[in-house]
Amino acid sequence: GPKGQIVLEGGKRLFFCDIKGFFQSYLDPNQQHKIAKAFVQDFSGKSWASHNASWIDVSQANYVFNSKKQGAMGETVIPFSSLVAAKLFIKENQGNIISFKQINLKFFEQYLHEVRERFRHAQ
């Protein structure tokens, strides 16, 4: 599944094997002042199994939430630079397209709560 990375002031890079973990750090109010750049893997035109996804700036993507696809940490969020590619993806895999501008800490905490509830009820 898609991965993310954060570049801190000073150049240190933090890598994430899942976009949920990436956004938890990226949106953390205690971290935001330390972040110089942030990147996610673009799944536009890539197969799910691809490990060659291009890195794009976090703000340049649309994100698919609530799809049927599973990432390294279970339910995941998938970045697309192309809105058309995101729409094609959800035709096959379900989900909702959320623009970067719509993603804030409150939105993401609500999403994580919903993921935990779905997991709890699936047990």
ChimeraX commands (.cxc) that place a marker at each C-alpha (Angstrom):
marker #1 position 0.00,0.00,0.00 radius 0.5
marker #1 position 0.93,3.67,-0.16 radius 0.5
marker #1 position 3.62,5.17,2.02 radius 0.5
marker #1 position 4.48,8.64,3.27 radius 0.5
marker #1 position 7.48,10.62,4.43 radius 0.5
marker #1 position 7.99,13.78,6.43 radius 0.5
marker #1 position 11.11,15.90,6.18 radius 0.5
marker #1 position 11.75,17.82,9.38 radius 0.5
marker #1 position 13.55,21.14,9.71 radius 0.5
marker #1 position 17.22,20.16,9.67 radius 0.5
marker #1 position 16.67,17.44,7.06 radius 0.5
marker #1 position 15.79,14.37,9.15 radius 0.5
marker #1 position 13.32,12.12,7.29 radius 0.5
marker #1 position 10.54,10.12,8.90 radius 0.5
marker #1 position 9.15,7.26,6.79 radius 0.5
marker #1 position 5.70,5.73,7.21 radius 0.5
marker #1 position 4.54,2.36,5.87 radius 0.5
marker #1 position 0.92,3.57,5.86 radius 0.5
marker #1 position -0.83,6.88,5.14 radius 0.5
marker #1 position -2.88,6.68,8.37 radius 0.5
marker #1 position 0.31,6.78,10.46 radius 0.5
marker #1 position 1.70,9.48,8.19 radius 0.5
marker #1 position -1.34,11.74,8.73 radius 0.5
marker #1 position -1.33,11.10,12.48 radius 0.5
marker #1 position 2.15,12.65,12.63 radius 0.5
marker #1 position 1.61,15.26,9.91 radius 0.5
marker #1 position -1.53,16.65,11.59 radius 0.5
marker #1 position -0.15,16.49,15.14 radius 0.5
marker #1 position -0.15,20.09,16.45 radius 0.5
marker #1 position 3.07,19.34,18.36 radius 0.5
marker #1 position 4.84,18.32,15.14 radius 0.5
marker #1 position 3.55,20.80,12.56 radius 0.5
marker #1 position 6.06,23.55,13.34 radius 0.5
marker #1 position 8.93,21.07,12.82 radius 0.5
marker #1 position 7.83,19.89,9.34 radius 0.5
marker #1 position 9.68,21.33,6.36 radius 0.5
marker #1 position 8.16,19.10,3.65 radius 0.5
marker #1 position 5.90,16.07,3.39 radius 0.5
marker #1 position 5.41,13.56,0.60 radius 0.5
marker #1 position 3.08,10.67,-0.20 radius 0.5
marker #1 position 3.23,8.00,-2.87 radius 0.5
marker #1 position 1.04,8.78,-5.89 radius 0.5
marker #1 position -1.04,5.80,-6.98 radius 0.5
marker #1 position -2.26,7.46,-10.20 radius 0.5
marker #1 position -1.64,4.93,-12.96 radius 0.5
marker #1 position -0.04,2.42,-10.58 radius 0.5
marker #1 position -1.15,-1.08,-9.68 radius 0.5
marker #1 position -1.84,-1.82,-6.03 radius 0.5
marker #1 position 1.20,-4.10,-5.86 radius 0.5
marker #1 position 3.50,-1.41,-7.29 radius 0.5
marker #1 position 6.50,-0.42,-5.20 radius 0.5
marker #1 position 7.55,2.21,-7.74 radius 0.5
marker #1 position 4.97,4.86,-6.92 radius 0.5
marker #1 position 6.19,8.42,-7.41 radius 0.5
marker #1 position 6.54,10.75,-4.44 radius 0.5
marker #1 position 4.40,13.89,-4.58 radius 0.5
marker #1 position 3.87,16.76,-2.16 radius 0.5
marker #1 position 1.14,15.91,0.35 radius 0.5
marker #1 position -0.90,18.95,-0.73 radius 0.5
marker #1 position -0.97,17.86,-4.40 radius 0.5
marker #1 position -3.05,14.72,-3.82 radius 0.5
marker #1 position -6.66,13.76,-3.54 radius 0.5
marker #1 position -7.16,10.91,-1.09 radius 0.5
marker #1 position -9.42,7.88,-1.23 radius 0.5
marker #1 position -10.80,6.96,2.18 radius 0.5
marker #1 position -12.96,3.93,3.07 radius 0.5
marker #1 position -12.02,1.73,0.10 radius 0.5
marker #1 position -11.92,-2.07,0.14 radius 0.5
marker #1 position -8.11,-2.08,-0.20 radius 0.5
marker #1 position -5.95,-2.95,2.77 radius 0.5
marker #1 position -2.51,-1.47,3.42 radius 0.5
marker #1 position 0.33,-2.46,5.74 radius 0.5
marker #1 position -1.74,-1.42,8.77 radius 0.5
marker #1 position -5.19,-2.57,7.64 radius 0.5
marker #1 position -7.67,-0.09,6.21 radius 0.5
marker #1 position -5.68,2.60,4.46 radius 0.5
marker #1 position -5.86,5.94,2.68 radius 0.5
marker #1 position -4.70,6.13,-0.95 radius 0.5
marker #1 position -3.19,9.30,-2.53 radius 0.5
marker #1 position -3.77,10.20,-6.18 radius 0.5
marker #1 position -2.41,13.22,-8.07 radius 0.5
marker #1 position -5.07,12.56,-10.73 radius 0.5
marker #1 position -8.71,13.01,-9.79 radius 0.5
marker #1 position -9.64,10.85,-12.79 radius 0.5
marker #1 position -7.42,8.01,-11.48 radius 0.5
marker #1 position -9.01,8.32,-8.04 radius 0.5
marker #1 position -12.51,8.09,-9.58 radius 0.5
marker #1 position -11.51,5.00,-11.58 radius 0.5
marker #1 position -10.08,3.44,-8.41 radius 0.5
marker #1 position -13.30,3.87,-6.42 radius 0.5
marker #1 position -15.35,2.35,-9.25 radius 0.5
marker #1 position -13.55,-0.93,-8.54 radius 0.5
marker #1 position -12.70,-0.56,-4.85 radius 0.5
marker #1 position -15.37,1.75,-3.39 radius 0.5
marker #1 position -14.42,4.68,-1.18 radius 0.5
marker #1 position -14.74,8.44,-0.93 radius 0.5
marker #1 position -12.49,11.04,-2.52 radius 0.5
marker #1 position -11.34,13.73,-0.09 radius 0.5
marker #1 position -9.23,16.69,-1.19 radius 0.5
marker #1 position -6.16,17.64,0.83 radius 0.5
marker #1 position -7.86,20.90,1.86 radius 0.5
marker #1 position -10.62,18.91,3.59 radius 0.5
marker #1 position -8.20,16.95,5.77 radius 0.5
marker #1 position -7.59,18.44,9.19 radius 0.5
marker #1 position -7.02,17.01,12.66 radius 0.5
marker #1 position -10.73,16.88,13.56 radius 0.5
marker #1 position -11.64,15.14,10.27 radius 0.5
marker #1 position -8.81,12.63,10.65 radius 0.5
marker #1 position -9.57,11.81,14.29 radius 0.5
marker #1 position -13.20,11.12,13.31 radius 0.5
marker #1 position -11.98,8.85,10.48 radius 0.5
marker #1 position -9.71,6.91,12.87 radius 0.5
marker #1 position -12.60,6.51,15.31 radius 0.5
marker #1 position -14.75,5.06,12.50 radius 0.5
marker #1 position -11.96,2.68,11.46 radius 0.5
marker #1 position -11.62,1.42,15.05 radius 0.5
marker #1 position -15.40,0.93,15.29 radius 0.5
marker #1 position -15.50,-1.05,12.02 radius 0.5
marker #1 position -12.61,-3.21,13.24 radius 0.5
marker #1 position -14.26,-3.76,16.63 radius 0.5
marker #1 position -17.55,-4.83,15.05 radius 0.5
marker #1 position -15.77,-7.16,12.62 radius 0.5
marker #1 position -14.31,-9.16,15.53 radius 0.5
marker link #1:1,2 radius 0.2
marker link #1:2,3 radius 0.2
marker link #1:3,4 radius 0.2
marker link #1:4,5 radius 0.2
marker link #1:5,6 radius 0.2
marker link #1:6,7 radius 0.2
marker link #1:7,8 radius 0.2
marker link #1:8,9 radius 0.2
marker link #1:9,10 radius 0.2
marker link #1:10,11 radius 0.2
marker link #1:11,12 radius 0.2
marker link #1:12,13 radius 0.2
marker link #1:13,14 radius 0.2
marker link #1:14,15 radius 0.2
marker link #1:15,16 radius 0.2
marker link #1:16,17 radius 0.2
marker link #1:17,18 radius 0.2
marker link #1:18,19 radius 0.2
marker link #1:19,20 radius 0.2
marker link #1:20,21 radius 0.2
marker link #1:21,22 radius 0.2
marker link #1:22,23 radius 0.2
marker link #1:23,24 radius 0.2
marker link #1:24,25 radius 0.2
marker link #1:25,26 radius 0.2
marker link #1:26,27 radius 0.2
marker link #1:27,28 radius 0.2
marker link #1:28,29 radius 0.2
marker link #1:29,30 radius 0.2
marker link #1:30,31 radius 0.2
marker link #1:31,32 radius 0.2
marker link #1:32,33 radius 0.2
marker link #1:33,34 radius 0.2
marker link #1:34,35 radius 0.2
marker link #1:35,36 radius 0.2
marker link #1:36,37 radius 0.2
marker link #1:37,38 radius 0.2
marker link #1:38,39 radius 0.2
marker link #1:39,40 radius 0.2
marker link #1:40,41 radius 0.2
marker link #1:41,42 radius 0.2
marker link #1:42,43 radius 0.2
marker link #1:43,44 radius 0.2
marker link #1:44,45 radius 0.2
marker link #1:45,46 radius 0.2
marker link #1:46,47 radius 0.2
marker link #1:47,48 radius 0.2
marker link #1:48,49 radius 0.2
marker link #1:49,50 radius 0.2
marker link #1:50,51 radius 0.2
marker link #1:51,52 radius 0.2
marker link #1:52,53 radius 0.2
marker link #1:53,54 radius 0.2
marker link #1:54,55 radius 0.2
marker link #1:55,56 radius 0.2
marker link #1:56,57 radius 0.2
marker link #1:57,58 radius 0.2
marker link #1:58,59 radius 0.2
marker link #1:59,60 radius 0.2
marker link #1:60,61 radius 0.2
marker link #1:61,62 radius 0.2
marker link #1:62,63 radius 0.2
marker link #1:63,64 radius 0.2
marker link #1:64,65 radius 0.2
marker link #1:65,66 radius 0.2
marker link #1:66,67 radius 0.2
marker link #1:67,68 radius 0.2
marker link #1:68,69 radius 0.2
marker link #1:69,70 radius 0.2
marker link #1:70,71 radius 0.2
marker link #1:71,72 radius 0.2
marker link #1:72,73 radius 0.2
marker link #1:73,74 radius 0.2
marker link #1:74,75 radius 0.2
marker link #1:75,76 radius 0.2
marker link #1:76,77 radius 0.2
marker link #1:77,78 radius 0.2
marker link #1:78,79 radius 0.2
marker link #1:79,80 radius 0.2
marker link #1:80,81 radius 0.2
marker link #1:81,82 radius 0.2
marker link #1:82,83 radius 0.2
marker link #1:83,84 radius 0.2
marker link #1:84,85 radius 0.2
marker link #1:85,86 radius 0.2
marker link #1:86,87 radius 0.2
marker link #1:87,88 radius 0.2
marker link #1:88,89 radius 0.2
marker link #1:89,90 radius 0.2
marker link #1:90,91 radius 0.2
marker link #1:91,92 radius 0.2
marker link #1:92,93 radius 0.2
marker link #1:93,94 radius 0.2
marker link #1:94,95 radius 0.2
marker link #1:95,96 radius 0.2
marker link #1:96,97 radius 0.2
marker link #1:97,98 radius 0.2
marker link #1:98,99 radius 0.2
marker link #1:99,100 radius 0.2
marker link #1:100,101 radius 0.2
marker link #1:101,102 radius 0.2
marker link #1:102,103 radius 0.2
marker link #1:103,104 radius 0.2
marker link #1:104,105 radius 0.2
marker link #1:105,106 radius 0.2
marker link #1:106,107 radius 0.2
marker link #1:107,108 radius 0.2
marker link #1:108,109 radius 0.2
marker link #1:109,110 radius 0.2
marker link #1:110,111 radius 0.2
marker link #1:111,112 radius 0.2
marker link #1:112,113 radius 0.2
marker link #1:113,114 radius 0.2
marker link #1:114,115 radius 0.2
marker link #1:115,116 radius 0.2
marker link #1:116,117 radius 0.2
marker link #1:117,118 radius 0.2
marker link #1:118,119 radius 0.2
marker link #1:119,120 radius 0.2
marker link #1:120,121 radius 0.2
marker link #1:121,122 radius 0.2
marker link #1:122,123 radius 0.2
view
